[in-house]
């Protein structure tokens, strides 16, 4: 068990000390799908939902989610984010949400990117639930990460 960085030699959970790590530019990209009927998707992307500008709310929720990651996910380090971009676009099943998160730091932003799309998807559900309750959040996943000791990884 001691080979896992979040566990001590005795198996106790602890926050990893990233102090000795080199500061590097880091970027992570994550996405998810939100499945809904074509009619609901048309309302979402056409601005016709009863709650107002859903896409702006979804983007803002994603940005806020990225910024709040260390308060939501145990053992995540609070890190200064230099940028968070959240995009929402039509997809075959409804909508795709993509988040790109950047920092210059000692630890990566993969969790921030995945939290961003997760919170954005929940906000999207909240915006469309009045017209369709059966909406599904699917496939939250990391697409790529750059920086740090492990370098670049792409799905």
PyMOL commands that set and color helices and strands:
alter all, ss='L'
color gray80, all
select helices_A, chain A and resi 38-46+54-67+69-72+110-128
alter helices_A, ss='H'
color red, helices_A
select strands_A, chain A and resi 24-35+83-91+94-105+136-146+153-154
alter strands_A, ss='S'
color yellow, strands_A
deselect
rebuild
show_as cartoon
